Amino acid sequence: MRTSSALPRLALGLLAGGLFGFGLALSGMIDPARVLGFLTLGSGAWDPSLMFVLGGAVGVATLGVGVGRRLSRPAFDDHFALPPTTGITRRLLLGAALFGIGWGLAGFCPGPAIAGLSLGLAPVAIFVGAMAIGMIVHDRFFAPR
């Protein structure tokens, strides 16, 4: 078993998170109006930019998964920590629906909301606070034990 310092993993995580947040800010995805402009089809002011950002993310993730499948272990850990594969359940569908409804109403999903905290705007902070409360409530009362 290989033991490694947590520092390289933490630094790599911080770098990846910072790069992700920078990419979200650069693409304008921390602006809920831009996201809602994509989600409101038929409004006459449809903004396709989110489609290109998502397409780029899928491309990068596909490359990453392809590389990851060829590795026997990750660079900074002893093993891959992947979630178990499960089927489509009622809980999954309900969670996906709640996520989509929240995204459509607020124009934020978790990543852009956290990156959007850098703007110092009250609506962003309220959204992130509500998101955190929702996560805590889920973990305390609804998460499988």
C-alpha positions in Angstrom: 0.0 0.0 0.0 1.4 3.4 -1.0 1.1 6.2 1.5 1.2 9.7 0.2 1.0 13.2 1.6 -2.3 14.9 1.5 -0.6 18.1 0.3 -0.2 17.2 -3.4 -3.9 16.0 -3.5 -5.0 19.2 -1.8 -2.9 21.4 -4.1 -4.2 19.5 -7.2 -7.8 19.8 -6.0 -7.4 23.5 -5.3 -5.8 24.0 -8.8 -8.6 22.0 -10.5 -11.3 23.9 -8.6 -9.7 27.3 -9.3 -9.5 26.4 -13.0 -13.1 25.2 -13.0 -14.3 28.5 -11.3 -12.2 30.6 -13.7 -13.7 28.8 -16.7 -17.2 29.3 -15.4 -16.5 33.0 -14.9 -14.8 33.4 -18.3 -17.7 31.7 -20.1 -20.3 33.8 -18.2 -21.9 30.8 -16.5 -21.9 32.5 -13.1 -24.4 34.9 -14.5 -27.9 33.4 -13.9 -29.4 35.5 -16.7 -27.2 33.8 -19.2 -28.1 30.4 -18.0 -31.8 31.2 -17.9 -31.4 32.6 -21.4 -30.4 29.1 -22.5 -33.2 27.4 -20.6 -36.0 29.6 -21.9 -36.4 28.2 -25.4 -38.8 30.1 -27.7 -38.4 33.4 -25.8 -36.8 35.0 -28.8 -33.6 35.7 -26.9 -32.3 32.2 -26.7 -28.6 32.1 -25.7 -26.8 28.9 -26.9 -23.5 29.6 -25.1 -24.3 27.2 -22.3 -24.6 24.4 -24.8 -21.0 25.0 -26.0 -19.7 25.2 -22.4 -21.5 21.9 -21.6 -20.2 20.4 -24.8 -16.6 21.4 -23.9 -17.1 19.9 -20.4 -18.3 16.6 -21.8 -15.3 16.5 -24.1 -12.8 17.1 -21.3 -14.6 14.6 -19.0 -14.6 12.0 -21.8 -10.9 12.4 -22.2 -10.4 12.2 -18.5 -12.4 9.1 -18.1 -10.6 7.5 -21.0 -7.2 8.2 -19.4 -8.5 7.2 -15.9 -9.6 3.8 -17.2 -6.1 3.1 -18.4 -4.5 3.8 -15.1 -4.1 1.1 -12.4 -4.4 3.7 -9.7 -4.6 7.5 -9.4 -1.4 9.5 -9.2 -2.0 10.8 -5.6 -3.9 8.0 -3.9 -3.9 4.2 -3.4 -7.1 3.5 -5.3 -9.9 5.1 -7.2 -12.8 6.1 -5.0 -15.8 5.7 -7.4 -19.4 5.6 -6.3 -21.2 2.3 -6.7 -23.1 1.8 -9.9 -26.9 1.6 -9.3 -29.9 1.6 -11.5 -32.4 4.4 -12.0 -34.4 4.8 -8.9 -37.3 7.0 -7.8 -34.9 8.8 -5.5 -32.6 9.5 -8.4 -35.4 10.8 -10.6 -36.8 13.0 -7.8 -33.3 14.4 -7.1 -32.7 15.1 -10.8 -36.1 16.8 -11.0 -35.4 19.0 -8.0 -32.0 19.9 -9.4 -33.5 20.9 -12.7 -36.3 22.9 -11.2 -33.9 24.7 -8.9 -31.6 25.4 -11.8 -34.4 26.7 -14.0 -35.8 28.9 -11.2 -32.5 30.4 -10.0 -30.2 30.0 -13.0 -27.6 28.4 -10.8 -26.3 25.0 -10.2 -23.8 24.3 -7.4 -20.5 24.9 -9.2 -21.4 28.3 -10.8 -23.1 29.3 -7.5 -19.9 28.8 -5.5 -17.8 30.5 -8.2 -20.4 33.3 -8.2 -19.8 34.0 -4.5 -16.7 35.9 -5.7 -19.1 38.5 -7.0 -20.3 39.4 -3.5 -23.9 39.6 -4.5 -26.6 38.9 -1.9 -28.8 36.7 -4.2 -25.8 34.4 -4.8 -25.1 34.1 -1.1 -28.7 33.4 -0.4 -28.8 30.6 -3.0 -25.6 29.0 -1.7 -26.9 29.2 1.9 -30.2 27.6 0.8 -28.2 25.0 -1.1 -26.1 24.2 2.0 -29.2 24.0 4.2 -30.7 21.6 1.7 -27.6 19.4 1.7 -27.6 19.3 5.5 -31.3 18.4 5.6 -30.7 15.7 3.1 -27.7 14.2 4.9 -29.5 14.3 8.3 -32.9 13.0 7.3 -33.0 11.5 3.8 -29.5 10.0 3.1 -29.4 6.2 3.2 -27.7 5.0 6.4 
